[in-house]
Every structure is written in C-alpha cells, then in structure tokens.
Amino acid sequence: MGTETAFEVLAKAKALEKQGRDIVHLEIGEPDFDTPSNIKEAAIKAMKAGYTHYVPAAGIPELRTAIAEYLSKSRGGDIDPDEVVVTPGAKPIIFFSILACVEAGDEVLYPNPGFPIYESMVNFVGAKPVPMMLKEENDFRIDNEDTVKKITKKTKMIILNSPENPTGGVLRKDNLEVIADQIKNRDDVVVLSDEVYCQIIYEGKHQSIASLPGMKEKTILLDGFSKTYAMTGWRLGYAAMRKDLAQKVTQLMINSNSCTCAFTQMAGVEAIRGPQSEPRKMDEEFRRRREVMVSGLNKIKGVTCKKPQGTFYVFPNVKSFKMKSKELSDFILEKAGVAVLSGTAFGAHGEGYLRLSFANSVENIEKALTRISEALKTL
C-alpha cells in the first residue's frame, strides 16, 4: 500500500510549529470553514433523540432516500435508495469498490497525477494500474485518443475524478462519451466516478458519466459531505451503484465498520435537505481566493499556473527550477515556512509540479506567496 502524503507533510509542518516556526498550511485538502450550524444542530438533536446505536450497514433509510433524491435531481437519472451505500467518509467507497470489482491480473485505468489512493489500492489487490496522463497543455483533462488505446480486454475498472484532485481540471462531455462508447457493450467493466468536488466548480456545469445513456448501471458514483459542507472530520460519504453491487459493498461494510455513525447520518440528511446558503458562500470565497492564488503564483519568476476549473487546489508548473518536486516542496517548507505538496505525491506524472490548497484565508495565501517568492529567489 502507498500513503497520502498530505498527512505526512502536515505532521512535518506541525513539528516545525512546535519548534516555534510560523507555518502557513497549504498542504491539507479540507475547507477551513466551520460546518454550517444547522448541520451541527441536527447532529446534537439526533444524539438527544437516541441516534447513538447500531443502524443498518448500508445506511439509515432517511439518509439513503435523501441521497437518492439528490442524485436523481443533480445527475439527471433515477436513483433508488436501495442503490445507495453510506460509508464513514468517501474514501471507503474507493477501497470497497476495488476490492469488490478487481482481481489480481486485471487492469485499472486511473488519472495520473491523481488521488494517490487509486493507484495504492489497485496495487494492493494485485491488479495493474494503467495511468491516464493528465497534461497541462490539455487543461489537465484525459486525452481521448490515448485513453481509448489503453482500454483492453483486461480492463475491469476505469476511475474518473472530476473536478480533479490535484489539478483542478474538469472533464468535458466528450471525454465521458469516448469512455462510454468503448465500454457500452461490455458487462465486465465498471466506472468508479469520484465526484466529491462536484459542487466546487467555477466554469461550466458538472457532468457525470452516470447520466449518459446506459452508463448508470456501469457506474459507481462516489460523493460525500467533506468538501461541500466542510465536514471532513464527520466521516460521511456514499455511493450509488447497481443493487447487486450495493449488496456486495454492504457486505464489506459489515465486515469492516459494521455501520456509519448514526447521528452523523442524520446530520447528513439536514445537509442535503436544509438551506444551501452556507455552502454557496464557501464556493464564492473559494472563487475569490482562486484569483488571488493564481495571480500571485504567476507573478513569481519561474512559476506558471493555470487557473483551476474546480476544487480548491492549484497545480503550478515549477520545472524551471531544475529540482525534483519533492526536493522543492521540502525546500519551501524549511526555507519559507509554507507547507505544500509535491506533484509526485499524486503519481509519477506530477513531476515538475506542486499542489497548493487555497482552502485558507486570503491573508494567509498572500503571506505564503510572498514567502515562496522570496525563498525561490535564493535558488
């Protein structure tokens, strides 16, 4: 198994803070906002009402129904509550889906650079990870022709992530249609569509491969509450999939977690059905910070940065410094007191890039940019 470098860098940064250093945190991928008060109140109310015991492994009916209604409306399909499985965070869906659908010797296409758990889990089950390279010149979208060439008889899963971590790229409809066309007549291939950033999008409208004709049955649609509602510590995620597959994933839940926290799930019901004004305010603030971050990075000599179309990450090009990304990210932490991630934390094709999160205040972002600029001048 691999790891998620963000937590390793966070630990290093915290160690420096204990030594008295002032560190600006741009490494961790979580909103810096508080969870909306109506969601917290719903959790407290649920605890007082007795939601402190075991619940069904697939999730409480109230939440599965709310999720099914939300997905049916937002993805343009017809999702049944029995097709929904609730898990403690969205990450278990990646874990369970690959365990359930992929065998040793199978091939899995996945985005690279991409969320590191994809490749880690494919390796863990003994399958072959096949990278779909996301190139800057292609706005960090998959290359349709290259993707088609990589789909073989051994392909059993295609992992998509849009908006994409770490690049902020967003897949277009033609990217999704090419994949759908290639597997529409195959019953042995499933798409794991990671859409946890679907509501943090700045240009255009989010599109899900599950909404294309014939693709609902072939798609595991992954989403969660962490990013949209600033609920990272609540550990609440879910996926929609075929009923037979949902039953298998529920078996994995029973064998690992038993169930997801009951009062947290009731908070999830409020998150979906309650007022959406706070999440919208977060999105607008992320949009403002995006402008500050991208503009500031492009003013630093030797750095170029495309404007992300979604998420709260930027993926600047730092190839001009002739240093390995990991070496440069370590230098920035030690010299500038700014915690960032190496592009290679997201796969080999992230070499030459860094990932910075703008889930921080404008004041801190500007401080970080000044520090990084001064530090890089010494190279």
Contacts in CASP RR format, 6 or more apart in sequence:
PFRMAT RR
TARGET T0000
AUTHOR 0000-0000-0000
METHOD contacts of the structure
MODEL  1
MGTETAFEVLAKAKALEKQGRDIVHLEIGEPDFDTPSNIKEAAIKAMKAG
YTHYVPAAGIPELRTAIAEYLSKSRGGDIDPDEVVVTPGAKPIIFFSILA
CVEAGDEVLYPNPGFPIYESMVNFVGAKPVPMMLKEENDFRIDNEDTVKK
ITKKTKMIILNSPENPTGGVLRKDNLEVIADQIKNRDDVVVLSDEVYCQI
IYEGKHQSIASLPGMKEKTILLDGFSKTYAMTGWRLGYAAMRKDLAQKVT
QLMINSNSCTCAFTQMAGVEAIRGPQSEPRKMDEEFRRRREVMVSGLNKI
KGVTCKKPQGTFYVFPNVKSFKMKSKELSDFILEKAGVAVLSGTAFGAHG
EGYLRLSFANSVENIEKALTRISEALKTL
1 120 0 8 1.000
1 121 0 8 1.000
1 123 0 8 1.000
1 124 0 8 1.000
2 116 0 8 1.000
2 119 0 8 1.000
2 120 0 8 1.000
2 123 0 8 1.000
3 116 0 8 1.000
3 120 0 8 1.000
4 116 0 8 1.000
4 117 0 8 1.000
4 345 0 8 1.000
5 116 0 8 1.000
5 341 0 8 1.000
5 342 0 8 1.000
5 345 0 8 1.000
6 27 0 8 1.000
6 28 0 8 1.000
6 29 0 8 1.000
6 341 0 8 1.000
6 345 0 8 1.000
7 28 0 8 1.000
9 27 0 8 1.000
9 329 0 8 1.000
9 333 0 8 1.000
9 339 0 8 1.000
9 340 0 8 1.000
9 341 0 8 1.000
10 25 0 8 1.000
10 27 0 8 1.000
10 28 0 8 1.000
10 339 0 8 1.000
12 333 0 8 1.000
12 339 0 8 1.000
13 23 0 8 1.000
13 25 0 8 1.000
13 27 0 8 1.000
13 333 0 8 1.000
13 337 0 8 1.000
13 339 0 8 1.000
14 23 0 8 1.000
16 23 0 8 1.000
16 333 0 8 1.000
16 337 0 8 1.000
17 23 0 8 1.000
21 337 0 8 1.000
22 337 0 8 1.000
23 333 0 8 1.000
23 337 0 8 1.000
23 338 0 8 1.000
23 339 0 8 1.000
24 337 0 8 1.000
24 338 0 8 1.000
24 339 0 8 1.000
24 360 0 8 1.000
24 364 0 8 1.000
24 367 0 8 1.000
24 368 0 8 1.000
24 371 0 8 1.000
25 339 0 8 1.000
25 357 0 8 1.000
25 360 0 8 1.000
25 364 0 8 1.000
26 338 0 8 1.000
26 339 0 8 1.000
26 340 0 8 1.000
26 356 0 8 1.000
26 357 0 8 1.000
26 358 0 8 1.000
26 360 0 8 1.000
26 365 0 8 1.000
26 368 0 8 1.000
27 339 0 8 1.000
27 340 0 8 1.000
27 341 0 8 1.000
27 357 0 8 1.000
28 339 0 8 1.000
28 357 0 8 1.000
28 359 0 8 1.000
29 165 0 8 1.000
29 232 0 8 1.000
29 312 0 8 1.000
29 313 0 8 1.000
29 357 0 8 1.000
29 359 0 8 1.000
30 226 0 8 1.000
30 227 0 8 1.000
30 230 0 8 1.000
30 232 0 8 1.000
30 359 0 8 1.000
31 227 0 8 1.000
31 230 0 8 1.000
31 232 0 8 1.000
31 282 0 8 1.000
31 312 0 8 1.000
31 359 0 8 1.000
32 359 0 8 1.000
32 360 0 8 1.000
32 361 0 8 1.000
33 230 0 8 1.000
33 278 0 8 1.000
33 282 0 8 1.000
33 285 0 8 1.000
34 230 0 8 1.000
35 229 0 8 1.000
35 230 0 8 1.000
35 231 0 8 1.000
35 234 0 8 1.000
36 229 0 8 1.000
36 230 0 8 1.000
36 271 0 8 1.000
36 278 0 8 1.000
36 279 0 8 1.000
38 270 0 8 1.000
38 274 0 8 1.000
38 275 0 8 1.000
38 278 0 8 1.000
39 229 0 8 1.000
39 231 0 8 1.000
39 267 0 8 1.000
39 268 0 8 1.000
39 270 0 8 1.000
39 271 0 8 1.000
40 267 0 8 1.000
41 270 0 8 1.000
42 266 0 8 1.000
42 267 0 8 1.000
42 268 0 8 1.000
42 269 0 8 1.000
42 270 0 8 1.000
42 271 0 8 1.000
43 234 0 8 1.000
43 263 0 8 1.000
43 264 0 8 1.000
43 266 0 8 1.000
43 267 0 8 1.000
45 266 0 8 1.000
46 262 0 8 1.000
46 263 0 8 1.000
46 266 0 8 1.000
46 267 0 8 1.000
47 263 0 8 1.000
50 262 0 8 1.000
50 263 0 8 1.000
51 262 0 8 1.000
51 263 0 8 1.000
51 265 0 8 1.000
51 266 0 8 1.000
52 262 0 8 1.000
52 263 0 8 1.000
53 262 0 8 1.000
54 258 0 8 1.000
54 259 0 8 1.000
54 262 0 8 1.000
55 259 0 8 1.000
55 260 0 8 1.000
55 262 0 8 1.000
55 265 0 8 1.000
56 259 0 8 1.000
57 250 0 8 1.000
57 253 0 8 1.000
57 254 0 8 1.000
57 257 0 8 1.000
57 258 0 8 1.000
57 259 0 8 1.000
58 64 0 8 1.000
58 84 0 8 1.000
58 85 0 8 1.000
58 86 0 8 1.000
58 246 0 8 1.000
58 250 0 8 1.000
58 253 0 8 1.000
59 84 0 8 1.000
59 85 0 8 1.000
59 86 0 8 1.000
59 259 0 8 1.000
59 260 0 8 1.000
59 265 0 8 1.000
60 86 0 8 1.000
60 262 0 8 1.000
60 265 0 8 1.000
60 266 0 8 1.000
61 81 0 8 1.000
62 265 0 8 1.000
62 266 0 8 1.000
62 269 0 8 1.000
63 86 0 8 1.000
63 238 0 8 1.000
63 265 0 8 1.000
63 266 0 8 1.000
63 268 0 8 1.000
63 269 0 8 1.000
64 81 0 8 1.000
64 82 0 8 1.000
64 84 0 8 1.000
64 86 0 8 1.000
65 81 0 8 1.000
66 268 0 8 1.000
66 269 0 8 1.000
66 272 0 8 1.000
66 273 0 8 1.000
67 79 0 8 1.000
67 81 0 8 1.000
67 84 0 8 1.000
67 86 0 8 1.000
67 238 0 8 1.000
67 240 0 8 1.000
67 272 0 8 1.000
68 79 0 8 1.000
68 80 0 8 1.000
68 81 0 8 1.000
68 83 0 8 1.000
68 84 0 8 1.000
68 240 0 8 1.000
69 79 0 8 1.000
69 272 0 8 1.000
70 272 0 8 1.000
71 77 0 8 1.000
71 79 0 8 1.000
71 84 0 8 1.000
71 221 0 8 1.000
71 223 0 8 1.000
71 240 0 8 1.000
72 78 0 8 1.000
72 79 0 8 1.000
74 198 0 8 1.000
74 206 0 8 1.000
75 208 0 8 1.000
75 210 0 8 1.000
75 211 0 8 1.000
75 221 0 8 1.000
76 211 0 8 1.000
77 210 0 8 1.000
77 211 0 8 1.000
77 216 0 8 1.000
78 216 0 8 1.000
79 240 0 8 1.000
80 243 0 8 1.000
82 243 0 8 1.000
82 246 0 8 1.000
83 240 0 8 1.000
83 241 0 8 1.000
83 242 0 8 1.000
83 243 0 8 1.000
83 246 0 8 1.000
84 238 0 8 1.000
84 239 0 8 1.000
84 240 0 8 1.000
84 246 0 8 1.000
85 93 0 8 1.000
85 238 0 8 1.000
85 239 0 8 1.000
85 241 0 8 1.000
85 246 0 8 1.000
85 249 0 8 1.000
85 250 0 8 1.000
85 253 0 8 1.000
86 236 0 8 1.000
86 237 0 8 1.000
86 238 0 8 1.000
86 260 0 8 1.000
86 265 0 8 1.000
87 93 0 8 1.000
87 96 0 8 1.000
87 237 0 8 1.000
87 238 0 8 1.000
87 239 0 8 1.000
87 253 0 8 1.000
87 257 0 8 1.000
87 260 0 8 1.000
88 235 0 8 1.000
88 236 0 8 1.000
88 237 0 8 1.000
88 257 0 8 1.000
88 260 0 8 1.000
88 261 0 8 1.000
89 224 0 8 1.000
89 225 0 8 1.000
89 226 0 8 1.000
89 235 0 8 1.000
89 236 0 8 1.000
89 237 0 8 1.000
89 260 0 8 1.000
90 194 0 8 1.000
90 196 0 8 1.000
90 222 0 8 1.000
90 223 0 8 1.000
90 224 0 8 1.000
90 226 0 8 1.000
90 237 0 8 1.000
90 238 0 8 1.000
90 239 0 8 1.000
91 117 0 8 1.000
92 237 0 8 1.000
92 253 0 8 1.000
92 256 0 8 1.000
92 257 0 8 1.000
93 192 0 8 1.000
93 220 0 8 1.000
93 222 0 8 1.000
93 237 0 8 1.000
93 238 0 8 1.000
93 239 0 8 1.000
93 249 0 8 1.000
94 115 0 8 1.000
94 117 0 8 1.000
94 118 0 8 1.000
94 121 0 8 1.000
94 192 0 8 1.000
94 194 0 8 1.000
94 222 0 8 1.000
95 117 0 8 1.000
95 121 0 8 1.000
96 249 0 8 1.000
96 252 0 8 1.000
96 253 0 8 1.000
97 157 0 8 1.000
97 190 0 8 1.000
97 192 0 8 1.000
97 220 0 8 1.000
97 222 0 8 1.000
97 239 0 8 1.000
97 241 0 8 1.000
97 249 0 8 1.000
98 108 0 8 1.000
98 121 0 8 1.000
98 122 0 8 1.000
98 124 0 8 1.000
98 125 0 8 1.000
98 127 0 8 1.000
98 157 0 8 1.000
98 192 0 8 1.000
99 121 0 8 1.000
99 125 0 8 1.000
99 252 0 8 1.000
100 245 0 8 1.000
100 248 0 8 1.000
100 249 0 8 1.000
100 252 0 8 1.000
101 156 0 8 1.000
101 157 0 8 1.000
101 190 0 8 1.000
101 245 0 8 1.000
102 108 0 8 1.000
102 122 0 8 1.000
102 125 0 8 1.000
102 127 0 8 1.000
102 156 0 8 1.000
102 157 0 8 1.000
103 125 0 8 1.000
103 127 0 8 1.000
103 156 0 8 1.000
104 125 0 8 1.000
104 126 0 8 1.000
104 127 0 8 1.000
105 126 0 8 1.000
105 127 0 8 1.000
105 128 0 8 1.000
105 154 0 8 1.000
106 127 0 8 1.000
106 128 0 8 1.000
106 154 0 8 1.000
106 155 0 8 1.000
106 156 0 8 1.000
106 157 0 8 1.000
107 127 0 8 1.000
107 128 0 8 1.000
107 130 0 8 1.000
107 152 0 8 1.000
107 154 0 8 1.000
107 155 0 8 1.000
107 156 0 8 1.000
108 118 0 8 1.000
108 122 0 8 1.000
108 127 0 8 1.000
108 128 0 8 1.000
108 129 0 8 1.000
108 130 0 8 1.000
108 155 0 8 1.000
108 156 0 8 1.000
108 157 0 8 1.000
108 158 0 8 1.000
108 159 0 8 1.000
109 130 0 8 1.000
109 131 0 8 1.000
109 132 0 8 1.000
109 147 0 8 1.000
109 150 0 8 1.000
109 151 0 8 1.000
109 155 0 8 1.000
109 157 0 8 1.000
109 158 0 8 1.000
109 159 0 8 1.000
110 118 0 8 1.000
110 119 0 8 1.000
110 122 0 8 1.000
110 129 0 8 1.000
110 130 0 8 1.000
110 131 0 8 1.000
110 132 0 8 1.000
110 158 0 8 1.000
110 159 0 8 1.000
111 118 0 8 1.000
111 131 0 8 1.000
111 132 0 8 1.000
111 134 0 8 1.000
111 142 0 8 1.000
111 159 0 8 1.000
111 160 0 8 1.000
111 161 0 8 1.000
111 164 0 8 1.000
112 119 0 8 1.000
112 131 0 8 1.000
112 132 0 8 1.000
112 133 0 8 1.000
112 134 0 8 1.000
112 346 0 8 1.000
112 347 0 8 1.000
112 348 0 8 1.000
112 349 0 8 1.000
112 350 0 8 1.000
113 134 0 8 1.000
113 166 0 8 1.000
113 167 0 8 1.000
113 315 0 8 1.000
113 343 0 8 1.000
113 344 0 8 1.000
113 346 0 8 1.000
113 347 0 8 1.000
113 349 0 8 1.000
113 350 0 8 1.000
113 353 0 8 1.000
114 134 0 8 1.000
114 161 0 8 1.000
114 164 0 8 1.000
114 165 0 8 1.000
114 166 0 8 1.000
114 167 0 8 1.000
114 346 0 8 1.000
114 347 0 8 1.000
115 161 0 8 1.000
115 165 0 8 1.000
115 166 0 8 1.000
115 194 0 8 1.000
115 346 0 8 1.000
116 345 0 8 1.000
116 346 0 8 1.000
116 347 0 8 1.000
118 129 0 8 1.000
118 159 0 8 1.000
118 161 0 8 1.000
119 129 0 8 1.000
119 131 0 8 1.000
119 347 0 8 1.000
122 128 0 8 1.000
122 129 0 8 1.000
123 129 0 8 1.000
127 156 0 8 1.000
128 154 0 8 1.000
130 150 0 8 1.000
130 155 0 8 1.000
131 347 0 8 1.000
131 348 0 8 1.000
131 349 0 8 1.000
132 142 0 8 1.000
132 143 0 8 1.000
132 146 0 8 1.000
132 147 0 8 1.000
132 150 0 8 1.000
133 142 0 8 1.000
133 143 0 8 1.000
133 146 0 8 1.000
133 349 0 8 1.000
134 140 0 8 1.000
134 141 0 8 1.000
134 142 0 8 1.000
134 164 0 8 1.000
134 167 0 8 1.000
134 169 0 8 1.000
134 349 0 8 1.000
135 143 0 8 1.000
136 306 0 8 1.000
136 315 0 8 1.000
136 317 0 8 1.000
136 353 0 8 1.000
139 169 0 8 1.000
139 306 0 8 1.000
139 309 0 8 1.000
140 164 0 8 1.000
140 167 0 8 1.000
140 168 0 8 1.000
140 169 0 8 1.000
140 306 0 8 1.000
140 315 0 8 1.000
141 169 0 8 1.000
141 170 0 8 1.000
141 171 0 8 1.000
141 172 0 8 1.000
141 175 0 8 1.000
142 171 0 8 1.000
142 175 0 8 1.000
144 174 0 8 1.000
144 175 0 8 1.000
144 178 0 8 1.000
147 175 0 8 1.000
147 178 0 8 1.000
147 179 0 8 1.000
148 178 0 8 1.000
148 182 0 8 1.000
151 158 0 8 1.000
151 179 0 8 1.000
151 182 0 8 1.000
151 183 0 8 1.000
155 183 0 8 1.000
155 189 0 8 1.000
156 188 0 8 1.000
156 189 0 8 1.000
156 190 0 8 1.000
157 189 0 8 1.000
157 190 0 8 1.000
157 191 0 8 1.000
157 192 0 8 1.000
158 179 0 8 1.000
158 183 0 8 1.000
158 189 0 8 1.000
158 190 0 8 1.000
158 191 0 8 1.000
158 192 0 8 1.000
159 191 0 8 1.000
159 192 0 8 1.000
159 194 0 8 1.000
160 171 0 8 1.000
160 176 0 8 1.000
160 179 0 8 1.000
160 191 0 8 1.000
160 192 0 8 1.000
160 193 0 8 1.000
160 194 0 8 1.000
160 209 0 8 1.000
161 193 0 8 1.000
161 194 0 8 1.000
161 195 0 8 1.000
162 169 0 8 1.000
162 170 0 8 1.000
162 171 0 8 1.000
162 193 0 8 1.000
162 194 0 8 1.000
162 195 0 8 1.000
162 197 0 8 1.000
162 198 0 8 1.000
162 206 0 8 1.000
162 207 0 8 1.000
163 169 0 8 1.000
163 170 0 8 1.000
163 197 0 8 1.000
163 198 0 8 1.000
163 200 0 8 1.000
163 201 0 8 1.000
163 206 0 8 1.000
163 308 0 8 1.000
163 309 0 8 1.000
163 310 0 8 1.000
163 311 0 8 1.000
164 170 0 8 1.000
164 171 0 8 1.000
164 197 0 8 1.000
164 311 0 8 1.000
165 197 0 8 1.000
165 311 0 8 1.000
165 313 0 8 1.000
165 346 0 8 1.000
166 313 0 8 1.000
166 315 0 8 1.000
166 341 0 8 1.000
166 343 0 8 1.000
166 345 0 8 1.000
166 346 0 8 1.000
166 355 0 8 1.000
167 308 0 8 1.000
167 313 0 8 1.000
167 315 0 8 1.000
168 197 0 8 1.000
168 308 0 8 1.000
168 309 0 8 1.000
168 310 0 8 1.000
168 311 0 8 1.000
168 313 0 8 1.000
168 314 0 8 1.000
168 315 0 8 1.000
169 308 0 8 1.000
169 309 0 8 1.000
169 310 0 8 1.000
169 311 0 8 1.000
170 201 0 8 1.000
170 203 0 8 1.000
170 204 0 8 1.000
170 206 0 8 1.000
170 309 0 8 1.000
170 310 0 8 1.000
171 207 0 8 1.000
172 207 0 8 1.000
173 207 0 8 1.000
176 207 0 8 1.000
176 208 0 8 1.000
176 209 0 8 1.000
176 212 0 8 1.000
177 212 0 8 1.000
179 191 0 8 1.000
179 209 0 8 1.000
180 209 0 8 1.000
180 212 0 8 1.000
180 213 0 8 1.000
180 214 0 8 1.000
180 215 0 8 1.000
183 189 0 8 1.000
183 191 0 8 1.000
183 218 0 8 1.000
184 214 0 8 1.000
184 215 0 8 1.000
184 218 0 8 1.000
189 218 0 8 1.000
190 218 0 8 1.000
190 219 0 8 1.000
190 220 0 8 1.000
190 245 0 8 1.000
191 209 0 8 1.000
191 210 0 8 1.000
191 215 0 8 1.000
191 218 0 8 1.000
191 219 0 8 1.000
191 220 0 8 1.000
192 219 0 8 1.000
192 220 0 8 1.000
192 222 0 8 1.000
193 208 0 8 1.000
193 209 0 8 1.000
193 210 0 8 1.000
193 219 0 8 1.000
193 220 0 8 1.000
193 221 0 8 1.000
193 222 0 8 1.000
194 222 0 8 1.000
195 206 0 8 1.000
195 208 0 8 1.000
195 221 0 8 1.000
195 222 0 8 1.000
195 223 0 8 1.000
196 222 0 8 1.000
196 223 0 8 1.000
196 224 0 8 1.000
196 226 0 8 1.000
196 227 0 8 1.000
197 227 0 8 1.000
197 310 0 8 1.000
197 311 0 8 1.000
198 206 0 8 1.000
198 208 0 8 1.000
198 223 0 8 1.000
199 206 0 8 1.000
199 227 0 8 1.000
199 228 0 8 1.000
199 279 0 8 1.000
199 283 0 8 1.000
200 227 0 8 1.000
200 228 0 8 1.000
200 283 0 8 1.000
200 286 0 8 1.000
200 310 0 8 1.000
200 311 0 8 1.000
200 312 0 8 1.000
201 309 0 8 1.000
201 310 0 8 1.000
202 287 0 8 1.000
202 290 0 8 1.000
202 308 0 8 1.000
202 309 0 8 1.000
202 310 0 8 1.000
203 309 0 8 1.000
203 310 0 8 1.000
204 309 0 8 1.000
208 219 0 8 1.000
208 221 0 8 1.000
209 215 0 8 1.000
209 219 0 8 1.000
210 216 0 8 1.000
210 219 0 8 1.000
210 221 0 8 1.000
210 240 0 8 1.000
217 242 0 8 1.000
219 241 0 8 1.000
220 239 0 8 1.000
220 240 0 8 1.000
220 241 0 8 1.000
220 245 0 8 1.000
221 239 0 8 1.000
221 240 0 8 1.000
221 241 0 8 1.000
222 238 0 8 1.000
222 239 0 8 1.000
223 237 0 8 1.000
223 238 0 8 1.000
223 239 0 8 1.000
224 236 0 8 1.000
224 237 0 8 1.000
224 238 0 8 1.000
225 231 0 8 1.000
225 234 0 8 1.000
225 236 0 8 1.000
225 237 0 8 1.000
225 268 0 8 1.000
225 271 0 8 1.000
226 232 0 8 1.000
226 233 0 8 1.000
226 234 0 8 1.000
226 236 0 8 1.000
226 237 0 8 1.000
228 271 0 8 1.000
228 279 0 8 1.000
229 268 0 8 1.000
229 271 0 8 1.000
229 278 0 8 1.000
229 279 0 8 1.000
230 282 0 8 1.000
231 267 0 8 1.000
231 268 0 8 1.000
231 271 0 8 1.000
234 261 0 8 1.000
234 264 0 8 1.000
234 267 0 8 1.000
235 260 0 8 1.000
235 261 0 8 1.000
235 264 0 8 1.000
236 260 0 8 1.000
236 261 0 8 1.000
236 264 0 8 1.000
236 265 0 8 1.000
236 267 0 8 1.000
236 268 0 8 1.000
237 260 0 8 1.000
239 249 0 8 1.000
241 249 0 8 1.000
253 259 0 8 1.000
253 260 0 8 1.000
286 312 0 8 1.000
286 358 0 8 1.000
286 359 0 8 1.000
288 362 0 8 1.000
289 312 0 8 1.000
289 358 0 8 1.000
289 359 0 8 1.000
289 360 0 8 1.000
289 362 0 8 1.000
289 365 0 8 1.000
290 307 0 8 1.000
290 308 0 8 1.000
290 312 0 8 1.000
290 314 0 8 1.000
290 358 0 8 1.000
292 358 0 8 1.000
292 362 0 8 1.000
292 365 0 8 1.000
292 366 0 8 1.000
293 305 0 8 1.000
293 314 0 8 1.000
293 356 0 8 1.000
293 358 0 8 1.000
293 365 0 8 1.000
293 369 0 8 1.000
294 305 0 8 1.000
294 306 0 8 1.000
294 307 0 8 1.000
294 308 0 8 1.000
294 314 0 8 1.000
296 369 0 8 1.000
297 303 0 8 1.000
297 304 0 8 1.000
297 305 0 8 1.000
297 314 0 8 1.000
297 316 0 8 1.000
297 356 0 8 1.000
297 369 0 8 1.000
298 304 0 8 1.000
298 305 0 8 1.000
299 369 0 8 1.000
299 373 0 8 1.000
300 369 0 8 1.000
300 372 0 8 1.000
300 373 0 8 1.000
300 376 0 8 1.000
301 373 0 8 1.000
301 376 0 8 1.000
301 377 0 8 1.000
302 318 0 8 1.000
302 320 0 8 1.000
302 321 0 8 1.000
302 376 0 8 1.000
303 316 0 8 1.000
303 317 0 8 1.000
303 318 0 8 1.000
303 320 0 8 1.000
303 376 0 8 1.000
304 316 0 8 1.000
304 317 0 8 1.000
305 314 0 8 1.000
305 315 0 8 1.000
305 316 0 8 1.000
305 317 0 8 1.000
306 314 0 8 1.000
306 315 0 8 1.000
308 314 0 8 1.000
308 315 0 8 1.000
312 357 0 8 1.000
312 358 0 8 1.000
312 359 0 8 1.000
313 355 0 8 1.000
313 356 0 8 1.000
313 357 0 8 1.000
313 358 0 8 1.000
314 355 0 8 1.000
314 356 0 8 1.000
314 358 0 8 1.000
315 343 0 8 1.000
315 353 0 8 1.000
315 354 0 8 1.000
315 355 0 8 1.000
316 353 0 8 1.000
316 354 0 8 1.000
316 356 0 8 1.000
317 352 0 8 1.000
317 353 0 8 1.000
318 325 0 8 1.000
318 328 0 8 1.000
318 352 0 8 1.000
318 353 0 8 1.000
318 354 0 8 1.000
319 352 0 8 1.000
319 353 0 8 1.000
321 328 0 8 1.000
321 376 0 8 1.000
321 379 0 8 1.000
323 331 0 8 1.000
323 379 0 8 1.000
324 342 0 8 1.000
324 344 0 8 1.000
324 351 0 8 1.000
324 352 0 8 1.000
325 342 0 8 1.000
325 343 0 8 1.000
325 344 0 8 1.000
325 350 0 8 1.000
325 351 0 8 1.000
325 352 0 8 1.000
325 353 0 8 1.000
325 354 0 8 1.000
326 342 0 8 1.000
326 344 0 8 1.000
326 345 0 8 1.000
328 342 0 8 1.000
328 354 0 8 1.000
329 340 0 8 1.000
329 341 0 8 1.000
329 342 0 8 1.000
329 343 0 8 1.000
329 354 0 8 1.000
331 375 0 8 1.000
331 379 0 8 1.000
332 338 0 8 1.000
332 340 0 8 1.000
332 354 0 8 1.000
332 372 0 8 1.000
332 375 0 8 1.000
332 376 0 8 1.000
333 339 0 8 1.000
333 340 0 8 1.000
335 375 0 8 1.000
335 378 0 8 1.000
336 368 0 8 1.000
336 371 0 8 1.000
336 372 0 8 1.000
336 374 0 8 1.000
336 375 0 8 1.000
337 371 0 8 1.000
338 368 0 8 1.000
338 371 0 8 1.000
338 372 0 8 1.000
340 354 0 8 1.000
340 355 0 8 1.000
340 356 0 8 1.000
340 372 0 8 1.000
341 354 0 8 1.000
341 355 0 8 1.000
341 356 0 8 1.000
342 350 0 8 1.000
342 354 0 8 1.000
342 355 0 8 1.000
343 350 0 8 1.000
343 351 0 8 1.000
343 352 0 8 1.000
343 353 0 8 1.000
343 354 0 8 1.000
343 355 0 8 1.000
344 350 0 8 1.000
344 351 0 8 1.000
345 355 0 8 1.000
346 355 0 8 1.000
356 368 0 8 1.000
358 365 0 8 1.000
360 368 0 8 1.000
END
